[in-house]
Amino acid sequence: MAQPALLPRSAPFADEDLSTLDRILAGSSAVQRAWLTGFLAGLDAQAGTPAQPSLPPRASEPLTILFASESGNSERLANDTAKLARKSGFKPRIVDFADLDLADLPKAKHLIVIAATWGEGEPPGRAAGGYGDLMGPNAPRLEGVDFGVLALGDTAYLEFCAVGKKIDERLAELGASRAVERADLDLDFEKGAASWIKGAVETLAPAAPEPQAGNVVAIDFASRGGAEPSREPVSAEVTEHVNLNSSRSGKETIHLALSFEDGAPAYEPGDSLELYPENDPELVDHVLKAAGLSGDEALRRMLIVERDITTLSSATIERFIKATGHADARRLLESGEARAWIEGRHLVDLLETYPAALSAEHLGEITRPLPPRAYSIASSRKEFEDEAHLLISAVRYTTHGRARTGVASTHVADRIKTGAKLKVRLKPNRHFRLPADPATDIIMVGPGTGVAPFRAFVQERRAVGASGRSWLFFGDRHFTHDFLYQLEWQEALEDGSLTRIDLAFSRDQPEKIYVQDRIRARQRELVDWIEGGASFYVCGDAKAMAKDVRGALVAAFAEVKATSQEVAEDAVRQLEREKRYLTDVY
């Protein structure tokens, strides 16, 4: 087990020196540390810099950093903001929207909000309650509060950064003063976020104190603790590439096993891996042809590995018009019809519908960087030490007369084979963890590829000998063709690492049956488990399934407890506040 860090990461030493000092201090005795303290003081005295008496600490200015996050990006930026704020004289307090108490907001003299938009203009699932309260009629007045909002979004969706925009407007409506202008950032947000955070902290920072005699070093004790898992991309080799659906299925779900030369990233059950995909070369050729740039091999390679050539948004059209001056495209945008026209179309549709002379530089300006795609890890390191497993469903569909494919999913399904190398990066998710007490019961709802993290959960609980019960709700289209990891679940039932499983195969009977239907059918037992302390997990589709499952649980409480819908809703919200209703949805 790694030794926890003793020195804060803000200490004025290089990383390798911090590691060395941590190792020395961790193994030192109280006598040795006392001797070292005296020795260093003696060195200062010998050099003519005698130790100065401690100065009274200056009171730090409070700063509230409020975040709304689904995938963890907003939370990570909130932590980055706190680190920088401490160095600027603030005493930051990080608050998750899921834990927001509106009564605390008027006390926040300085407020930074970092908020992600989920899907078509919705708040992240965990933040929905706090966001709804802020937007509701009982939100308090906020005169005297200075604020700034950093909005994260995805231009692939029409309601780009809608949540951040609405929060920015709402805070101003409530009387708070906008000290920092809002920034709306796309998936390639890293540089823009760092710049905005630096500017926001500088703008809100308290005045610098008068210079004092002596050398005073500010130590950031709030950052003590073990090092975070590395977020650097690493290379992985594909050791297994298996389609888990039968040949007669209408789906392709790839079980991908990855091995790592220097050991698997330090992931925990519930974490994800971000996979760096490549674009379909055939689609790249269509884009080059539409742009009149066929034959440029350097550009072709760049588009395959570096640029997003599928996403089409209003911002894409704006950049296209700026590059080409295309009058018809401008009329489409100015008419207000662009949003409807974009639906179901990609960049190649724009280039073919509005042909224009383009250069390689223009294509670079019109497109955004190709972002990695995150997939839940479907394995436990306790069972597969140096491997990580992913479960990836190939996305294929047709719109506007053209066959479309998912960038990463069909890269894996069609062009990746056993022995291939992939670049991946760990994406921790500390809000989707197993209970700390292995005696706690767990309920897992994961249809389709949503079952991936629950495979990791069951493996982990088997490895540690967890005594708590586990209940899985799984669903897909057909029992015969689409029962993912069927033999493994049967083995888990036999060895006791899985207590029970309820199945919902939607197309095996005339009426469609889904996991939420199984929840309703088992509602009394389900409520008994939850009232006995069980944690409830949901993974999978956010647009329909996750909402329907939550609705089914609310209805179960109302029915079983013979209470109103409002009281049942409060019961589920309480589970969310207690971190016993946890979601990982996409």
N, C-alpha and C positions, 0 to 999 in steps of 0.2 A: 504494500500500500504506500502511495506517495506521501512524503512528509509534508504537512501543511506549511504554507509559507508563513514566516514570522515577520519579515519586513514588508511594509506596504509597497505596492508597485510604483508608488510615487516617490520613493526614496531616491536620492540623487546618485544612483549607481547604474551602470550598464546592466542589461538583463543577465549576462553571464556572471557578473560580479554579485548581483543579488542572489543568484542560485548558490554561489560559493558561500556567501555570508550566511544564508539560510541554513545550509548544510552544517556549517561550523556551529552556529548558535543552537541549532536543534539538538546537537549532541553535547552541549556544554553544561556544566553544573553552575549553581548559584555562585559558588566561590570563584570559578573561572570568569564568569561574567562580571563580577565585582572587580576582580583584578584587571580585566580588560578596560573597564570604565576608568579606573585610576590611571592606568598606563596611558590611555589616550589623553586624559586631562594633563598628565605630565608632559606629553609631547607638545600640547598646545602651549603650556607654560614655558617650556624650553625654547619654543619658537617665538616667544614674545607675544602670544595671544592668550593671556590668562582667561580662564572661564568667567563669564559674566553671570551675575545673578539673574534668575529667570524674571522676565517681564510679565506683568499681569496679562493674561490672554485677552485679546480683543474679541468682543462678542461678534460672532459671525451673523451675517444677514441671512434670514430664512429665504429659501427658494423652494417652491413646490413644483415638482415635475410630474405631470399627469400623462399617462400613456394608455392608448387603446391598441392592443396588438392581437393578431391571430397567429401569425407565423413566427413571431419573436423579434422582428426587425425593429418595431417601435420600442419595445422593451430594451433591446440592446442599445439603441440610440439614447434612451433615457439614462441608462447607466453611463454612457459616454459623456452625456451632458453633466451628470452629477460629478464625475471625476474632474472635468474642467472647471465646474462651478466652485468646487472646494478650493482650488488653487487661486480663485478670484475673490475670495473672502466670503463665500456663501456657505450656509449650512443647508445643503439640499435634502429634500425629503421626496422620495420616489413613491408615487401612488398609482396603482393599477385601477383603471376605470371599474374593474370588477369589484374593487374594494372602496369605491368612492363614497364618502359621506358628504352630502351637499352642504351640511352645516359647517364643514371645515373650510369651504372655499372662500367665504368673505374674510377669513383670517389670513389668507395667502397674499401677502403684500406683493410678491412677485410670483408669476405663474407661467410656466412653459408647458404647452400641450403638444404631444407628439402622437398623432392619430392616423391609423391606417383605415382605408376603405376596403370593404370586403364585398366581392361580387358586384351587383348592380346598385351601388350607392348605399350599402348597408354597413352598420358598425360590426366589428368583430364580435363573434358570438359571446365571448366572455365579457365584453364591454357593453352589451346591449342594455342591461338593466341600468347601469350608471348613466349611459348616454341618454336613455329614455327619461331618466329623472332630470338631467340637465335641460333637456328640451321641454320638459313638462311645466305646468302652471305653478308648481310649488318651488321652483328654483329660486334661490335667494338673490337679492340685489348684491352687486359686486363693485360698488364705488370704492375707489382707493386701491384696487388691484390692477397692477400693470401686467400685461400678458403678451405672449407671442405664440403662434401656432405653426407647427411643422406638419404638413399633410403628406402622407404617403399613399400612392395609388398605382394603378396600372392603366395605361392608355388603351389597352385592349378592350377595356370596358367603357361604355358610354358615360357613366357617372364617375368620371375621373376625379379622385380626391374629394368626393362629395361630403364625406363625414368630417374631414378637416375643415372644409369650407363652412359647413353648417355650425361647427363648434366655434369657429372664428366669429361668425355673425352673431351667434347666440351670446357669447361672452360680452361683445360690445352692446348688445341689446340690454343685458343685465347691468350695464353701467361700468364695466371694466374698461380700462384704457389700453388701446392697442399700442404697445411700445415698440413692437417689432412686426414688420409686415410679414404676412403669411407666405410660405414657400410651398408650392405644389410639385412634388417630385415623383418621377416614374420609377420603374424597377431598378434602373441604374442610378440609385439615389446616393451612393456613398460619398462622393466628392461634394455634391450639393448640400447634403445633410451636414457634413463636417464644417463647411463654410457657414451655413446658416446658424448652427449651434454656437460656433465661435463668435459670430456677430451678435447673437442674442445674449449670450453671457456677458459680453463686453458692454452692450447697451444697458443691461439691467444691473451690472455690477455696482456695488457700493463704492463710494469715493475711497481712494487709497489713503491709508493712515499716514500721519506725520512720521518721517524717518526717526528711528530709535537707535540708540547706541547699542552695540553688541551684535552678535551673530545669532539670529533666531531662525531656526529651521522649522517650517510647518510640516508636521507629519500627518499623513492621511490615514488615521487608524481605521476609518470606515471601510477602507479597501483591503483590510487584512483578510486572509483566507487563502485557500488553495488556488492554484492557477486554473484559469478557465481552460476547457478542452480547446485544442488548436482548431482554428477555423480556416487554416491554409488548405488550398486544394492539394490532393494527393492522387497518385496514380494507382489504379486497381486493375487486376486481371480478372476477366470473366472465366470462372471455373465451371459454372453450370448455367445453361440457358435452356429452360424447359417450358414449353407451352402446357399449362395445367388444364386447359380445356380440351375436350375430345375433338376429333377431326370433324364431327358433325355439329359442333357448336357454332353459333354465329359470332363468337367472341374469341379473342386471343389474349390470354393473361400469362405473361412471362414471369416465371420464377428465375431471378437472376442472382447467382451466388458470386460474390466478389472476394478475392484474396488480396492481401497487402504485404509487400515485401518486408516492411518494417512494422508489421502488426496492424491490426484494424484500428481506426480512430477510436478514441475513448468514449464510445457511445453508451447510452443507457436505453433500456426499453422505453419507447415513447418518442425517441429522437428520430430525425430524418437524415437522409443523405441528399445533398443537392448534386444532381447529375448534369454535367456540361455536355449538351447534345450537339449534333451537327445537323444542318439542314439537308433535306433531300436533294441530291445533285440534280435530279430531273427537274424539280421545281426551280432550282437556281438557274438552270438553262432557260426555262420559260421566262423568268424575270429578265435575264440578260437579253433574250430575244425581243421581249416587249420594250426594253429600254434602248434597243439598237446597239447593244454592246457585246454581242456574241463574239467569241474568239479572244477575249481578254482573260487569259488564264490566271493572272495574278488577282484580278478582281473576282473571278469565279471562286478561287480558293478562299478569299476573304469573306465572300458572302456565305460560303458553306460553313465556316467555323466561327465567324465573328459577328455577323449582323442578323437582326431579326427581320426576316423577309415575309412573314405572314401577318403580323399585326397591322391592322389598318384602323386609324383613328382620325378624328378631326385635326389633331396636331400633325399627323402624317400628311394630310391634304394641305394644310397650311404650309408645311415645309416644301411640299411638291410645287405649290403655286409660287412660293418665294424663289425656288430654283428655276422654274420654267416660265412663269408668267402666264400660264395656261388660262385663257379667258373662260372656257366652258367649266373648268374645274372651279374657278373663282365664283362663277354664277351658282354652281351647286352649293358651295359653302355659304354664300351670301343669302341664298334663298331659304336657308334653314332646313333643306331637305337632306343634307349630308349625313346626319345621324341615322336616318332611316335607310339611306342608300348603303351605308357602311355595313349594316347588319348582314352577317354571313359572308362577307367578302374579304379578300386579302389584298396585299400590295399589288400582286400581278393583275388583279381586276382593274385597279386604278390605272396602271400603266397601259393596259390594253384599251380601256375605255377612253382615256384621254392621252393619246400618243403625243410625245414631245421629244425633242432632242435632249438627251441626258448625257452627262459625263460620269466617270467613275466617282469623282468627287461629289457629284449630285446624289448618287445612290448612297454614299456614306452619310451625307447630310440628312437625307430623307428617312433613313432607317435608324433604329436605335441598336445598342449592343444586344447580342443574343444572350438572354439571361439563362441561368441554370434552372432546372426543374427539381422540386423537392419531392421525395418519395419516402413514406414511412418505412423505417427499418423493420424487417420481418424476422429478426433473429435476436438471440441473446448471446452476449459474449461468453456467458458462463457455459453455454452449450457449444458454441462455434467460436473458439478463441480468437482466431486471426481472420475471421470472415465477417462479412455483412451481407444480408440477403434483402433483396427488394422484390416487390410484387407490382408489375407494371402492365396495365391493360392498354392494348393498342387502340388508338382513337382513329376511326375512319368514318367519314360521312360525306354527303353530297349536298351542296348548296349552289343555287344559281347555275345549275348545269355542269358544275365542275366537282370532281372528286377531291376531297380535302383529307389531310391526315394530321395527327398530332405530331409536333416536331420531335419531342424526346421519345414519345412512346413508340413511334414507328421507326425511329433511328435504332432503338433497342430491338424491336421485333423483327425488322427487315434487314438491317445492315450490320448488326453486332452478332458475332458468333463466339463460341467457346475459344478462349485464348486471346481474344481481343483486349485492348487496353482502353480504359475509360478514366476520365478525370472527374473526381468527386470531391465534395466538401461536406464536413459534418455540420448539421444544423440542429443544435440542442433544443429541446422543448421541455423546460422544467415544469410546465403547467399540464403535462400529460404523463404523469409518473404513477407507478404503482404505489399503494399505500406504504408508509414507512413500516407499519406493523404487518408482518406476513400472515398474521392470524385474521386480518380483516377480509371479509368477503368482497368479491368483485363481480360486477355485472358488466358484460362487454357486448356492445351492439355494433357489428361491423359487416354489413353486406358488401359483396363484391371485393374489390381491393381494400376496402375499409377494414378487412380482417387482418391485414398485415401486422399492425402493432400488437394485436392480441395473440398472434403466434409467438411474438417475442415475450409477451406477458406470461403466457403459459409455460414457455421454456424456462424463463427466469424463476417462476414460482416452483417449478419442478426442481430446479437446481438447488434452491435454498431450502427445500423441504417445507414450503409454506403450508400452514395448517388451515388457512382460510379457504372457504369454498369459492368456486368460480363457475360462472354461468355465461355461456356464449349464445347470442342470437346472430345467426348467419343467414344470408339469403342471396339468391342469384336467380337466373332464369330457369334452368333445368337441373334436376337432381342428377341425372345420368351424365350430363355433359359439362356441368359448371360447378360442381361441388369442390371448391378449391381446398387443397390439403386434406381431403377426406380421410385418408388412412391415418394421418397424423392426429386428427381429432379423435378418431376411434381409439387409437393407442393411448391418447391422453385420458379418455374416459376410463379405459381399463386400468391405467396406473394411478388414477385418482387426481392427476394434476388438473383435470377438467371435471367438474362435478356434474354438469348437465349442459345439454345443447338443444336449442330450439331452432328449427329450420323453416325457411320460407322461400320456396321456389315458385316464382311468380307465374310461370307459364306451363306448369304441369297440370293445370285444371282450368276449366272455363273462366272462373273468376280469378283475378290476380290477387295473390296473397304476398304481403310484404312483411318485413320485420316488425313494423308498428302494429300490424294485425296480430302477430304472435304475442307482442307485449300486452295488447288488450285482452287476449285470451288467457294470459297468465298473470293478470294484474294483481290478484290477491296475494299470490306467493311473492310477486315482485315487490310489492309494498312491504310485506313482512321482512324480506331481506334488507330493504333499505332502512326500515325502522330498527332493524337489528344492527345497523352500522355499516352496511355495504356501501361501497363506492360504485358509481354508475359512469360508464365510459361510452362515448359515441365517436365513431370514426367513419368518414366517408363523405358522400355528397352533401354539400351545404344547402343547395338550392331547394331541395324537396325533402330528402330523407331525414336530415337532421331536424328540420322543423317538425316533420310529422312524428318523429320519435319523441321529441319533447312534448308535443301536443298529446301524444298517447300517454305519456307518463303523468302529465297534469290531469288528464281524464281519469287515469287509474286512481290517483289520490282522491279525486272528487267522488268517484264511485265507491271505492273501498271504505273511505272514511265518512261517507254520506255527508259531504260538505259542499260548499259552493265552489264554483270555478275560480273565484277570486282567492279564496283561502287555499285551494289546491295550487294555484299559481305561486302564491307566497311560499308554500312548502317547497316547491321546486327551486325557487329563487334562494331559499335558505340553504338548500343543498349546494347550489352554486357558490354561495358565500363561504360555505364550510369546505370548499374544494372537494366535494364529494360527487358533483356532477361535472364531468370533464369532457371536453370535446376537442377533436382534431379533425377539422372538416375542410373541404376544398371544393 
